[in-house]
């Protein structure tokens, strides 16, 4: 539990550092910010839609997480674009909050659905593992 807490804390520190870096970098507007912003958002949306397309696994919870993680990542990517190109301080603060909260929710969802069990080892590996069937 402590190890997971430390990892989550380290992740949050990294997110804050990225947000701070983007906030500083975006103080100087780039040429044609509207076009760059729209292109980044289109890429984020395309990646999100592809990621949300999952084949049913037979486990509703697992499928929910499989679809929601790319959805949340899409929100993070769009918020990063707002930080790069946006100038409205209220919206930039909201974008920062989106990055932090969506990343936290991704981590919680991933922890809530344990990884699937590995299939039985291949026959050639059974001997190495002491299984002599």
PyMOL commands that place a pseudoatom at each C-alpha (Angstrom):
pseudoatom trace, name=CA, resn=UNK, resi=1, chain=A, elem=C, hetatm=0, pos=[0.000, 0.000, 0.000]
pseudoatom trace, name=CA, resn=UNK, resi=2, chain=A, elem=C, hetatm=0, pos=[2.813, 2.372, 0.903]
pseudoatom trace, name=CA, resn=UNK, resi=3, chain=A, elem=C, hetatm=0, pos=[4.627, 1.525, -2.326]
pseudoatom trace, name=CA, resn=UNK, resi=4, chain=A, elem=C, hetatm=0, pos=[1.467, 2.299, -4.363]
pseudoatom trace, name=CA, resn=UNK, resi=5, chain=A, elem=C, hetatm=0, pos=[1.033, 5.549, -2.453]
pseudoatom trace, name=CA, resn=UNK, resi=6, chain=A, elem=C, hetatm=0, pos=[4.630, 6.559, -3.169]
pseudoatom trace, name=CA, resn=UNK, resi=7, chain=A, elem=C, hetatm=0, pos=[4.212, 5.689, -6.845]
pseudoatom trace, name=CA, resn=UNK, resi=8, chain=A, elem=C, hetatm=0, pos=[1.011, 7.727, -7.042]
pseudoatom trace, name=CA, resn=UNK, resi=9, chain=A, elem=C, hetatm=0, pos=[2.736, 10.641, -5.273]
pseudoatom trace, name=CA, resn=UNK, resi=10, chain=A, elem=C, hetatm=0, pos=[5.672, 10.457, -7.701]
pseudoatom trace, name=CA, resn=UNK, resi=11, chain=A, elem=C, hetatm=0, pos=[3.230, 10.434, -10.595]
pseudoatom trace, name=CA, resn=UNK, resi=12, chain=A, elem=C, hetatm=0, pos=[1.486, 13.529, -9.261]
pseudoatom trace, name=CA, resn=UNK, resi=13, chain=A, elem=C, hetatm=0, pos=[4.804, 15.335, -8.885]
pseudoatom trace, name=CA, resn=UNK, resi=14, chain=A, elem=C, hetatm=0, pos=[5.637, 14.498, -12.510]
pseudoatom trace, name=CA, resn=UNK, resi=15, chain=A, elem=C, hetatm=0, pos=[2.252, 15.795, -13.657]
pseudoatom trace, name=CA, resn=UNK, resi=16, chain=A, elem=C, hetatm=0, pos=[2.717, 19.044, -11.748]
pseudoatom trace, name=CA, resn=UNK, resi=17, chain=A, elem=C, hetatm=0, pos=[6.178, 19.462, -13.317]
pseudoatom trace, name=CA, resn=UNK, resi=18, chain=A, elem=C, hetatm=0, pos=[4.776, 18.915, -16.814]
pseudoatom trace, name=CA, resn=UNK, resi=19, chain=A, elem=C, hetatm=0, pos=[1.938, 21.356, -16.184]
pseudoatom trace, name=CA, resn=UNK, resi=20, chain=A, elem=C, hetatm=0, pos=[4.388, 23.964, -14.872]
pseudoatom trace, name=CA, resn=UNK, resi=21, chain=A, elem=C, hetatm=0, pos=[6.651, 23.485, -17.880]
pseudoatom trace, name=CA, resn=UNK, resi=22, chain=A, elem=C, hetatm=0, pos=[3.747, 23.813, -20.310]
pseudoatom trace, name=CA, resn=UNK, resi=23, chain=A, elem=C, hetatm=0, pos=[2.411, 26.841, -18.473]
pseudoatom trace, name=CA, resn=UNK, resi=24, chain=A, elem=C, hetatm=0, pos=[5.777, 28.564, -18.814]
pseudoatom trace, name=CA, resn=UNK, resi=25, chain=A, elem=C, hetatm=0, pos=[6.245, 27.480, -22.425]
pseudoatom trace, name=CA, resn=UNK, resi=26, chain=A, elem=C, hetatm=0, pos=[2.815, 28.693, -23.449]
pseudoatom trace, name=CA, resn=UNK, resi=27, chain=A, elem=C, hetatm=0, pos=[3.411, 32.216, -22.125]
pseudoatom trace, name=CA, resn=UNK, resi=28, chain=A, elem=C, hetatm=0, pos=[4.844, 32.974, -25.587]
pseudoatom trace, name=CA, resn=UNK, resi=29, chain=A, elem=C, hetatm=0, pos=[2.082, 32.267, -28.149]
pseudoatom trace, name=CA, resn=UNK, resi=30, chain=A, elem=C, hetatm=0, pos=[3.185, 30.102, -31.059]
pseudoatom trace, name=CA, resn=UNK, resi=31, chain=A, elem=C, hetatm=0, pos=[2.437, 31.152, -34.641]
pseudoatom trace, name=CA, resn=UNK, resi=32, chain=A, elem=C, hetatm=0, pos=[-1.063, 30.178, -35.795]
pseudoatom trace, name=CA, resn=UNK, resi=33, chain=A, elem=C, hetatm=0, pos=[-2.158, 28.782, -32.415]
pseudoatom trace, name=CA, resn=UNK, resi=34, chain=A, elem=C, hetatm=0, pos=[-5.682, 28.029, -33.619]
pseudoatom trace, name=CA, resn=UNK, resi=35, chain=A, elem=C, hetatm=0, pos=[-4.474, 25.655, -36.325]
pseudoatom trace, name=CA, resn=UNK, resi=36, chain=A, elem=C, hetatm=0, pos=[-1.978, 23.940, -34.027]
pseudoatom trace, name=CA, resn=UNK, resi=37, chain=A, elem=C, hetatm=0, pos=[-4.558, 23.664, -31.239]
pseudoatom trace, name=CA, resn=UNK, resi=38, chain=A, elem=C, hetatm=0, pos=[-7.167, 22.171, -33.569]
pseudoatom trace, name=CA, resn=UNK, resi=39, chain=A, elem=C, hetatm=0, pos=[-4.651, 19.722, -35.027]
pseudoatom trace, name=CA, resn=UNK, resi=40, chain=A, elem=C, hetatm=0, pos=[-3.597, 18.530, -31.563]
pseudoatom trace, name=CA, resn=UNK, resi=41, chain=A, elem=C, hetatm=0, pos=[-7.201, 18.123, -30.514]
pseudoatom trace, name=CA, resn=UNK, resi=42, chain=A, elem=C, hetatm=0, pos=[-8.072, 16.198, -33.678]
pseudoatom trace, name=CA, resn=UNK, resi=43, chain=A, elem=C, hetatm=0, pos=[-5.148, 13.848, -33.015]
pseudoatom trace, name=CA, resn=UNK, resi=44, chain=A, elem=C, hetatm=0, pos=[-6.212, 13.423, -29.386]
pseudoatom trace, name=CA, resn=UNK, resi=45, chain=A, elem=C, hetatm=0, pos=[-9.814, 12.707, -30.397]
pseudoatom trace, name=CA, resn=UNK, resi=46, chain=A, elem=C, hetatm=0, pos=[-8.787, 10.187, -33.078]
pseudoatom trace, name=CA, resn=UNK, resi=47, chain=A, elem=C, hetatm=0, pos=[-6.459, 8.370, -30.666]
pseudoatom trace, name=CA, resn=UNK, resi=48, chain=A, elem=C, hetatm=0, pos=[-9.176, 8.372, -27.986]
pseudoatom trace, name=CA, resn=UNK, resi=49, chain=A, elem=C, hetatm=0, pos=[-11.851, 6.971, -30.299]
pseudoatom trace, name=CA, resn=UNK, resi=50, chain=A, elem=C, hetatm=0, pos=[-9.566, 4.177, -31.513]
pseudoatom trace, name=CA, resn=UNK, resi=51, chain=A, elem=C, hetatm=0, pos=[-8.573, 3.365, -27.936]
pseudoatom trace, name=CA, resn=UNK, resi=52, chain=A, elem=C, hetatm=0, pos=[-12.184, 3.209, -26.779]
pseudoatom trace, name=CA, resn=UNK, resi=53, chain=A, elem=C, hetatm=0, pos=[-13.031, 0.563, -29.361]
pseudoatom trace, name=CA, resn=UNK, resi=54, chain=A, elem=C, hetatm=0, pos=[-12.702, -2.681, -27.420]
pseudoatom trace, name=CA, resn=UNK, resi=55, chain=A, elem=C, hetatm=0, pos=[-13.948, -6.182, -27.980]
pseudoatom trace, name=CA, resn=UNK, resi=56, chain=A, elem=C, hetatm=0, pos=[-16.145, -7.400, -25.125]
pseudoatom trace, name=CA, resn=UNK, resi=57, chain=A, elem=C, hetatm=0, pos=[-14.144, -9.531, -22.708]
pseudoatom trace, name=CA, resn=UNK, resi=58, chain=A, elem=C, hetatm=0, pos=[-17.098, -10.947, -20.824]
pseudoatom trace, name=CA, resn=UNK, resi=59, chain=A, elem=C, hetatm=0, pos=[-16.164, -8.793, -17.820]
pseudoatom trace, name=CA, resn=UNK, resi=60, chain=A, elem=C, hetatm=0, pos=[-18.167, -5.560, -17.745]
pseudoatom trace, name=CA, resn=UNK, resi=61, chain=A, elem=C, hetatm=0, pos=[-15.844, -3.919, -15.224]
pseudoatom trace, name=CA, resn=UNK, resi=62, chain=A, elem=C, hetatm=0, pos=[-12.738, -4.722, -17.289]
pseudoatom trace, name=CA, resn=UNK, resi=63, chain=A, elem=C, hetatm=0, pos=[-14.441, -3.453, -20.466]
pseudoatom trace, name=CA, resn=UNK, resi=64, chain=A, elem=C, hetatm=0, pos=[-15.499, -0.254, -18.688]
pseudoatom trace, name=CA, resn=UNK, resi=65, chain=A, elem=C, hetatm=0, pos=[-11.905, 0.434, -17.643]
pseudoatom trace, name=CA, resn=UNK, resi=66, chain=A, elem=C, hetatm=0, pos=[-10.595, -0.477, -21.101]
pseudoatom trace, name=CA, resn=UNK, resi=67, chain=A, elem=C, hetatm=0, pos=[-12.878, 2.185, -22.625]
pseudoatom trace, name=CA, resn=UNK, resi=68, chain=A, elem=C, hetatm=0, pos=[-12.582, 4.822, -19.906]
pseudoatom trace, name=CA, resn=UNK, resi=69, chain=A, elem=C, hetatm=0, pos=[-8.790, 4.940, -19.745]
pseudoatom trace, name=CA, resn=UNK, resi=70, chain=A, elem=C, hetatm=0, pos=[-8.428, 6.185, -23.354]
pseudoatom trace, name=CA, resn=UNK, resi=71, chain=A, elem=C, hetatm=0, pos=[-11.378, 8.527, -22.756]
pseudoatom trace, name=CA, resn=UNK, resi=72, chain=A, elem=C, hetatm=0, pos=[-9.633, 10.070, -19.741]
pseudoatom trace, name=CA, resn=UNK, resi=73, chain=A, elem=C, hetatm=0, pos=[-6.300, 10.163, -21.600]
pseudoatom trace, name=CA, resn=UNK, resi=74, chain=A, elem=C, hetatm=0, pos=[-8.067, 12.044, -24.403]
pseudoatom trace, name=CA, resn=UNK, resi=75, chain=A, elem=C, hetatm=0, pos=[-9.219, 14.631, -21.871]
pseudoatom trace, name=CA, resn=UNK, resi=76, chain=A, elem=C, hetatm=0, pos=[-5.642, 14.921, -20.587]
pseudoatom trace, name=CA, resn=UNK, resi=77, chain=A, elem=C, hetatm=0, pos=[-4.296, 15.386, -24.117]
pseudoatom trace, name=CA, resn=UNK, resi=78, chain=A, elem=C, hetatm=0, pos=[-6.890, 18.078, -24.861]
pseudoatom trace, name=CA, resn=UNK, resi=79, chain=A, elem=C, hetatm=0, pos=[-6.109, 19.840, -21.576]
pseudoatom trace, name=CA, resn=UNK, resi=80, chain=A, elem=C, hetatm=0, pos=[-2.417, 19.825, -22.473]
pseudoatom trace, name=CA, resn=UNK, resi=81, chain=A, elem=C, hetatm=0, pos=[-3.301, 21.508, -25.784]
pseudoatom trace, name=CA, resn=UNK, resi=82, chain=A, elem=C, hetatm=0, pos=[-5.243, 24.164, -23.851]
pseudoatom trace, name=CA, resn=UNK, resi=83, chain=A, elem=C, hetatm=0, pos=[-2.166, 24.796, -21.717]
pseudoatom trace, name=CA, resn=UNK, resi=84, chain=A, elem=C, hetatm=0, pos=[0.027, 25.089, -24.812]
pseudoatom trace, name=CA, resn=UNK, resi=85, chain=A, elem=C, hetatm=0, pos=[-2.212, 27.471, -26.740]
pseudoatom trace, name=CA, resn=UNK, resi=86, chain=A, elem=C, hetatm=0, pos=[-4.908, 28.885, -24.464]
pseudoatom trace, name=CA, resn=UNK, resi=87, chain=A, elem=C, hetatm=0, pos=[-4.673, 32.269, -22.825]
pseudoatom trace, name=CA, resn=UNK, resi=88, chain=A, elem=C, hetatm=0, pos=[-7.765, 32.357, -20.571]
pseudoatom trace, name=CA, resn=UNK, resi=89, chain=A, elem=C, hetatm=0, pos=[-6.438, 31.863, -17.038]
pseudoatom trace, name=CA, resn=UNK, resi=90, chain=A, elem=C, hetatm=0, pos=[-9.683, 30.301, -15.787]
pseudoatom trace, name=CA, resn=UNK, resi=91, chain=A, elem=C, hetatm=0, pos=[-9.648, 27.711, -18.568]
pseudoatom trace, name=CA, resn=UNK, resi=92, chain=A, elem=C, hetatm=0, pos=[-5.960, 27.059, -18.071]
pseudoatom trace, name=CA, resn=UNK, resi=93, chain=A, elem=C, hetatm=0, pos=[-6.581, 26.352, -14.355]
pseudoatom trace, name=CA, resn=UNK, resi=94, chain=A, elem=C, hetatm=0, pos=[-9.408, 23.998, -15.311]
pseudoatom trace, name=CA, resn=UNK, resi=95, chain=A, elem=C, hetatm=0, pos=[-7.095, 22.270, -17.807]
pseudoatom trace, name=CA, resn=UNK, resi=96, chain=A, elem=C, hetatm=0, pos=[-4.523, 21.774, -15.033]
pseudoatom trace, name=CA, resn=UNK, resi=97, chain=A, elem=C, hetatm=0, pos=[-7.190, 20.268, -12.784]
pseudoatom trace, name=CA, resn=UNK, resi=98, chain=A, elem=C, hetatm=0, pos=[-8.347, 17.976, -15.605]
pseudoatom trace, name=CA, resn=UNK, resi=99, chain=A, elem=C, hetatm=0, pos=[-4.816, 16.652, -16.042]
pseudoatom trace, name=CA, resn=UNK, resi=100, chain=A, elem=C, hetatm=0, pos=[-4.419, 15.863, -12.350]
pseudoatom trace, name=CA, resn=UNK, resi=101, chain=A, elem=C, hetatm=0, pos=[-7.889, 14.440, -11.694]
pseudoatom trace, name=CA, resn=UNK, resi=102, chain=A, elem=C, hetatm=0, pos=[-8.126, 12.384, -14.872]
pseudoatom trace, name=CA, resn=UNK, resi=103, chain=A, elem=C, hetatm=0, pos=[-4.696, 10.842, -14.221]
pseudoatom trace, name=CA, resn=UNK, resi=104, chain=A, elem=C, hetatm=0, pos=[-5.762, 10.008, -10.670]
pseudoatom trace, name=CA, resn=UNK, resi=105, chain=A, elem=C, hetatm=0, pos=[-8.952, 8.381, -11.931]
pseudoatom trace, name=CA, resn=UNK, resi=106, chain=A, elem=C, hetatm=0, pos=[-7.013, 6.336, -14.493]
pseudoatom trace, name=CA, resn=UNK, resi=107, chain=A, elem=C, hetatm=0, pos=[-4.807, 4.988, -11.698]
pseudoatom trace, name=CA, resn=UNK, resi=108, chain=A, elem=C, hetatm=0, pos=[-7.788, 4.173, -9.462]
pseudoatom trace, name=CA, resn=UNK, resi=109, chain=A, elem=C, hetatm=0, pos=[-9.603, 2.372, -12.290]
pseudoatom trace, name=CA, resn=UNK, resi=110, chain=A, elem=C, hetatm=0, pos=[-6.520, 0.343, -13.192]
pseudoatom trace, name=CA, resn=UNK, resi=111, chain=A, elem=C, hetatm=0, pos=[-6.054, -0.714, -9.552]
pseudoatom trace, name=CA, resn=UNK, resi=112, chain=A, elem=C, hetatm=0, pos=[-9.759, -1.598, -9.231]
pseudoatom trace, name=CA, resn=UNK, resi=113, chain=A, elem=C, hetatm=0, pos=[-9.549, -4.216, -11.977]
pseudoatom trace, name=CA, resn=UNK, resi=114, chain=A, elem=C, hetatm=0, pos=[-6.726, -6.647, -11.235]
pseudoatom trace, name=CA, resn=UNK, resi=115, chain=A, elem=C, hetatm=0, pos=[-4.727, -7.960, -14.173]
pseudoatom trace, name=CA, resn=UNK, resi=116, chain=A, elem=C, hetatm=0, pos=[-6.052, -11.124, -15.739]
pseudoatom trace, name=CA, resn=UNK, resi=117, chain=A, elem=C, hetatm=0, pos=[-4.417, -14.353, -14.644]
pseudoatom trace, name=CA, resn=UNK, resi=118, chain=A, elem=C, hetatm=0, pos=[-1.628, -15.535, -16.896]
pseudoatom trace, name=CA, resn=UNK, resi=119, chain=A, elem=C, hetatm=0, pos=[-2.471, -18.658, -18.848]
pseudoatom trace, name=CA, resn=UNK, resi=120, chain=A, elem=C, hetatm=0, pos=[-0.778, -21.906, -17.851]
pseudoatom trace, name=CA, resn=UNK, resi=121, chain=A, elem=C, hetatm=0, pos=[2.873, -21.957, -18.902]
pseudoatom trace, name=CA, resn=UNK, resi=122, chain=A, elem=C, hetatm=0, pos=[3.669, -23.625, -22.199]
pseudoatom trace, name=CA, resn=UNK, resi=123, chain=A, elem=C, hetatm=0, pos=[4.697, -27.304, -21.883]
pseudoatom trace, name=CA, resn=UNK, resi=124, chain=A, elem=C, hetatm=0, pos=[8.389, -26.541, -22.444]
pseudoatom trace, name=CA, resn=UNK, resi=125, chain=A, elem=C, hetatm=0, pos=[8.313, -24.187, -19.441]
pseudoatom trace, name=CA, resn=UNK, resi=126, chain=A, elem=C, hetatm=0, pos=[6.600, -26.619, -17.061]
pseudoatom trace, name=CA, resn=UNK, resi=127, chain=A, elem=C, hetatm=0, pos=[9.745, -28.660, -16.591]
pseudoatom trace, name=CA, resn=UNK, resi=128, chain=A, elem=C, hetatm=0, pos=[11.756, -25.588, -15.676]
pseudoatom trace, name=CA, resn=UNK, resi=129, chain=A, elem=C, hetatm=0, pos=[9.123, -24.665, -13.093]
pseudoatom trace, name=CA, resn=UNK, resi=130, chain=A, elem=C, hetatm=0, pos=[9.175, -28.113, -11.472]
pseudoatom trace, name=CA, resn=UNK, resi=131, chain=A, elem=C, hetatm=0, pos=[5.892, -29.264, -13.082]
pseudoatom trace, name=CA, resn=UNK, resi=132, chain=A, elem=C, hetatm=0, pos=[6.532, -32.679, -14.624]
pseudoatom trace, name=CA, resn=UNK, resi=133, chain=A, elem=C, hetatm=0, pos=[3.103, -33.416, -16.121]
for i in range(1, 133): cmd.bond("trace and resi %d" % i, "trace and resi %d" % (i + 1))
show_as sticks, trace
zoom trace
